[in-house]
Amino acid sequence: MEYTRFEIARIIGARALQISMGAPILIHVPEDLIDPLDIAMYEFKKGAIPITVKRKAQ
Amino acid sequence: MKMTELSLIWKDKLENVDRLRMNAPVYYAVDFEIKKELELPVYGYITLKGSEANYRVKITEIKKYEPMPGIIKKTTKKLQTLLKIEEVQDIAAIPLSEFRKEDGTYLKRVTKFSYGMIEEEKEIKIKKFREFTPEEKELDENVRKKYGIALPFSVIEKLVKVKEELELNKKEWDKVIDKVVEKYKKRRVDPYEAVGIVAAQSIGEPGTQMTLRTFHYAGVAEMNVTLGLPRLIEIVDARSQPSTPTMEIYLKEGIREDEEKVKEVAKKIESTTIIDVADVITSVADMSLTIVPDSKKMEGRGVKIEDIVDSLSKLKTYKLTVELSEDRIKVRLPEASYKKLYLLGESIKTLTLRGIKGISRAIVRKSRDSSEWVIYTQGSNLGDVLDLEEVDGKRTRTNNIIEIAEVLGIEAARNAIIEEAINTLEQQGLNVDVRHIMLVADTMTYNGVVEAIGRHGIAGEKESVLARAAFEITSKHLLTAGVLGEEDHLRGVAENIIVGQPVTLGTGAVTLIYKGKKR
């Protein structure tokens, strides 16, 4: 499934919030990656975020 | 197809035809009785206006009416017969005068129901939407299979055309399709994107650069046309009469090349009233009206003094005595009354001698590529102009959108809105993507009638109370909603903002769920 840009934004946003509140990071990230948002984006790129979207009708 | 056989003709409503078409094959209960024995299957013709057959239906069964589930009823009462309708076909309209009754005479009008035969040699044209050619179909299927998307009809059509024109081989052809699909995907709008807002901004911003003045542009050949922002507002407001209605009338081959013939037609179109060719003098002394024709003006408009006298007989409300003497026409009322004399004077002034109502001027000019003569008019009357034999209806146009909707239908009106808006913007040197304007045109016409954008049109018809209240006249909407006990399902944008919820647009419309680990 291809995500729309809104869905990508939501997923990364939700994950970044979790990370910023202290959630464990799921994959190894480069050490200089500090910002929760950057980490969430990195995770998303690697497909590591365990979040998806529910669409109305498919 | 045996067409000499007796068929049924009845008058029906468009809404019933649509129901039949959607549900066929279906039983249709009608309010007339079929007494004759007919050999099945039999064809039925449906007329909408009573003067021409617009649809043909195939009937495979005729029986007495009895209530049954799943039948379609023509009316609510006095149902007599059940017809089994197999299919409904759109046919090119056949005048009912081409149908013969059993006694050999021809039909005139059908108000309810009649039997009739159609001449054998008469060809019946069934209207059909163009379907894919085999090649186009193949391409369509391949694209679906390979890329998982369906390209629009027009794109498929163009692709096949390009292939033939440029004589592409298989490899090049595949590359082209690849690129087209890529571009197409890129240009698609994501679900839940706020297209309306984007369209509003995209039209609104260039709008600020347009001339704000009610700007009458002195066009070529002494004609005025409203342009710029006033015209754009006019289009969006769906005014029943634009401030400067104009037409461009194109003519059929054989006439359009000859300036004289075209001028002849222009004279026929231009409406001439008495005041255009003569002075009307009211004389209270002997209670009479004197019409003094101006010979120069009459010659220019091609009117004779007899025409004026003839036209006076059109005034049926008065019994007039008309005297013609020395190029003057004296009109007298049977009784002396100042008021009536005044009223008569006014109605004589605006009496049409010839031409088409609403068209005050018609100018003949060379077309832009100067290959033919075109008539440009001030004032518009599409219906009557199209009725003229010399007119090429396919190219003739008007800037009166409502008139187009009435004469040619809602789809034509939609196209007219798009074209008029794009042209107005372009004349000011502004380029707006058509899709924004298409969206506006679609929202204005989806209902089947042309609606304005704004309080009286689209915005005033929103389902949600809060959305309407947020727009204009807040208290009135809230009050009536309270009186009627209206509900609001909070589906739109404005409602959700008022309530303080995320709106169902963009990221606000996404529902997140836990995916679980992939192992």
Interface residues (C-beta under 8 A of the other chain):
Chain A: T4 R5 F6 E7 A9 R10 I11 G13 A14 I49 P50 I51 T52 V53 K54 R55
Chain B: D190 P191 Y192 E193 G506 T507 A509 V510 T511 L512 I513 Y514 K515 G516 K517
